[in-house]
Amino acid sequence: MSEPDWLVWAREIQATAQTGLAFTRDPYDAERYHALQRLAARIMAAHTAADLTRIEALFEAEGGYASPKVGVRGAVFDQAGRVLMVRETADQGRWTLPGGWAEVNQTPAESVVREVFEESGYHVRPVKLAAVWDRARQRHPPAPYSVVRLFFVCALEGGEATTSLETSAIGWFAEDALPADLSLGRVLPNQVARMFAHWRDPALPTDFD
């Protein structure tokens, strides 16, 4: 699943408009940047089932210099060599490695600890930054924003399986018995496979791009 040209172009138009609005002091330029922002929203709405008003509101809420959003995912393994996965309440209840957006005033490692606990009830300790992957380059389904995800291999420290508002089930899975219904917007089968590889061989270099 490679991203279509229209999505790449629309994202670039939106980023140009957002950055322009952050720095311009000319009201006429600001009007032009707002027009570009609306154009990017119309392009996305025309090629997806998303509501135009919602896309415009999302773009207008973004401010400052346009840069990729940062997400984190935790690959937690138990003593049997199984990986922890959670069933999201969103995305039709599909399975994923626990994670989410990195938080302001938290390091990425602190963010993944928080996300794993909030989504699964388990306390973990990050032991390795296994991958830094650009969402688009990894061939996830198309998305309106540019996203970079940091994948951490984590050691299990304690806690117990506890669902949350974001998760409806929690499970441990062997490499040859992963759930078929993965949330592909969050994690891909080859990414989970790479986490198993990093867990087995901690000396592997960090993957990137």
C-alpha positions as CSV (number, residue, x, y, z in Angstrom):
1,M,0.0,0.0,0.0
2,S,2.0,3.0,-1.3
3,E,0.5,6.5,-0.6
4,P,-1.2,8.1,-3.6
5,D,0.2,11.3,-5.1
6,W,-2.9,13.3,-4.1
7,L,-2.3,12.6,-0.4
8,V,1.4,13.5,-0.5
9,W,0.6,16.7,-2.3
10,A,-2.3,17.6,-0.1
11,R,-0.2,17.1,3.0
12,E,2.5,19.2,1.6
13,I,0.1,22.0,0.8
14,Q,-1.3,21.9,4.3
15,A,2.2,22.0,5.8
16,T,3.2,24.9,3.6
17,A,0.0,26.8,4.7
18,Q,0.5,26.0,8.4
19,T,4.1,27.1,8.4
20,G,3.2,30.2,6.4
21,L,0.5,31.2,8.9
22,A,3.0,30.7,11.7
23,F,5.4,33.3,10.3
24,T,3.6,35.7,8.1
25,R,2.7,39.2,9.3
26,D,1.0,40.2,6.1
27,P,-2.8,39.8,6.3
28,Y,-3.0,39.2,2.5
29,D,-0.5,36.4,2.7
30,A,-2.5,35.0,5.6
31,E,-5.6,34.9,3.5
32,R,-3.7,33.0,0.8
33,Y,-2.4,30.5,3.3
34,H,-5.9,29.9,4.7
35,A,-7.0,29.4,1.1
36,L,-4.3,26.8,0.6
37,Q,-5.4,25.1,3.8
38,R,-8.9,24.9,2.6
39,L,-7.7,23.5,-0.8
40,A,-5.8,20.7,1.0
41,A,-8.9,19.9,3.0
42,R,-11.0,19.7,-0.2
43,I,-8.5,17.4,-1.9
44,M,-8.6,15.0,1.0
45,A,-12.4,15.1,1.3
46,A,-12.7,14.5,-2.4
47,H,-10.7,11.3,-2.2
48,T,-11.9,9.9,1.1
49,A,-15.2,9.4,3.0
50,A,-14.1,12.0,5.6
51,D,-16.3,15.1,6.2
52,L,-14.9,18.3,4.7
53,T,-15.8,20.4,7.7
54,R,-14.0,18.0,10.1
55,I,-10.9,18.0,7.9
56,E,-10.9,21.8,7.8
57,A,-11.2,21.9,11.6
58,L,-8.3,19.5,12.1
59,F,-6.1,21.6,9.8
60,E,-7.1,24.9,11.4
61,A,-6.3,23.5,14.9
62,E,-2.7,22.9,13.8
63,G,-0.3,25.8,14.5
64,G,3.4,26.7,14.4
65,Y,6.0,25.2,12.1
66,A,4.7,22.1,10.5
67,S,6.6,19.0,11.5
68,P,5.8,15.3,11.8
69,K,3.8,14.1,14.8
70,V,5.5,11.6,17.1
71,G,4.0,8.3,18.2
72,V,5.3,5.5,20.4
73,R,4.7,1.8,20.5
74,G,5.9,-0.7,23.1
75,A,6.9,-4.3,22.3
76,V,6.6,-6.1,25.7
77,F,7.7,-9.7,26.0
78,D,6.9,-12.2,28.7
79,Q,9.1,-15.1,29.9
80,A,7.6,-17.4,27.3
81,G,8.6,-15.1,24.5
82,R,5.1,-13.8,23.7
83,V,4.4,-10.2,22.8
84,L,1.8,-8.1,24.5
85,M,-1.0,-6.8,22.3
86,V,-4.2,-4.9,23.0
87,R,-7.5,-4.8,21.1
88,E,-8.4,-1.2,20.4
89,T,-12.0,0.0,20.9
90,A,-11.4,2.2,17.8
91,D,-10.6,0.8,14.3
92,Q,-13.3,-1.9,14.6
93,G,-11.6,-3.5,17.6
94,R,-8.4,-4.7,15.9
95,W,-5.2,-5.7,17.6
96,T,-2.0,-3.6,18.0
97,L,1.1,-3.2,20.1
98,P,0.1,-0.7,22.9
99,G,1.0,2.9,22.2
100,G,-0.1,6.3,21.2
101,W,1.1,9.9,20.8
102,A,4.1,11.1,22.7
103,E,3.2,13.6,25.3
104,V,4.5,17.1,25.9
105,N,6.9,17.2,28.9
106,Q,7.6,13.5,28.7
107,T,10.5,11.8,26.9
108,P,9.5,9.2,24.3
109,A,10.5,6.4,26.8
110,E,8.3,7.9,29.5
111,S,5.5,8.2,27.0
112,V,5.7,4.5,26.0
113,V,5.7,3.5,29.7
114,R,2.5,5.6,30.2
115,E,0.8,4.3,27.1
116,V,1.5,0.7,27.8
117,F,0.1,1.0,31.4
118,E,-2.9,3.0,30.3
119,E,-3.9,0.5,27.6
120,S,-2.9,-2.8,29.3
121,G,-2.4,-2.3,33.0
122,Y,1.2,-3.5,32.8
123,H,4.2,-1.7,34.2
124,V,7.2,-1.8,31.8
125,R,10.7,-0.6,31.4
126,P,12.0,0.4,27.9
127,V,15.3,-1.4,27.2
128,K,15.9,-0.6,23.6
129,L,14.8,1.8,20.9
130,A,14.3,-0.8,18.2
131,A,12.9,1.3,15.3
132,V,12.2,4.9,14.2
133,W,9.8,4.5,11.3
134,D,8.1,7.1,9.1
135,R,4.5,6.1,8.8
136,A,4.1,6.8,5.1
137,R,7.4,5.0,4.2
138,Q,6.2,1.9,6.0
139,R,3.1,1.7,3.8
140,H,0.4,2.1,6.3
141,P,-3.0,3.0,5.1
142,P,-3.2,6.7,4.0
143,A,-3.4,9.4,6.8
144,P,-3.7,13.2,6.8
145,Y,-0.6,13.8,8.9
146,S,3.0,13.0,8.6
147,V,3.9,10.7,11.5
148,V,7.1,9.2,12.9
149,R,6.8,6.3,15.3
150,L,9.3,5.1,17.8
151,F,9.2,1.4,18.7
152,F,10.6,0.3,22.0
153,V,11.4,-3.2,23.2
154,C,10.3,-3.2,26.8
155,A,10.8,-5.4,29.9
156,L,7.8,-6.5,31.9
157,E,8.0,-5.1,35.4
158,G,4.7,-5.9,36.9
159,G,1.0,-5.1,36.9
160,E,-2.0,-7.1,35.6
161,A,-4.1,-7.1,32.5
162,T,-6.6,-4.2,32.7
163,T,-8.7,-2.9,29.9
164,S,-9.4,0.8,29.5
165,L,-11.5,3.3,27.5
166,E,-9.2,2.6,24.6
167,T,-8.9,-1.1,24.8
168,S,-11.4,-4.0,25.1
169,A,-9.1,-7.0,25.4
170,I,-5.4,-7.8,26.2
171,G,-3.5,-10.8,25.1
172,W,0.0,-12.4,24.8
173,F,0.8,-13.9,21.4
174,A,3.6,-16.1,20.1
175,E,5.3,-15.1,16.9
176,D,3.5,-17.8,15.0
177,A,0.1,-17.1,16.5
178,L,-0.4,-13.4,16.0
179,P,-4.0,-12.2,15.6
180,A,-5.0,-11.9,12.0
181,D,-7.0,-8.7,12.5
182,L,-4.2,-6.2,13.1
183,S,-4.9,-2.5,13.2
184,L,-2.8,-1.7,10.1
185,G,-3.0,2.1,10.8
186,R,-1.1,1.4,14.0
187,V,1.2,-1.6,13.3
188,L,2.1,-3.9,10.4
189,P,2.9,-7.6,10.5
190,N,6.5,-7.0,9.4
191,Q,6.9,-4.5,12.2
192,V,5.8,-7.0,14.8
193,A,8.2,-9.5,13.3
194,R,11.0,-7.0,13.6
195,M,10.2,-6.5,17.3
196,F,10.6,-10.3,17.8
197,A,13.9,-10.1,16.0
198,H,15.1,-7.3,18.3
199,W,14.0,-9.1,21.4
200,R,15.9,-12.2,20.3
201,D,19.0,-10.3,19.4
202,P,19.4,-7.1,21.4
203,A,22.6,-6.3,19.5
204,L,20.7,-5.5,16.3
205,P,21.0,-1.9,15.3
206,T,18.0,0.4,15.4
207,D,15.9,0.3,12.3
208,F,15.0,3.6,10.7
209,D,13.0,5.1,7.8
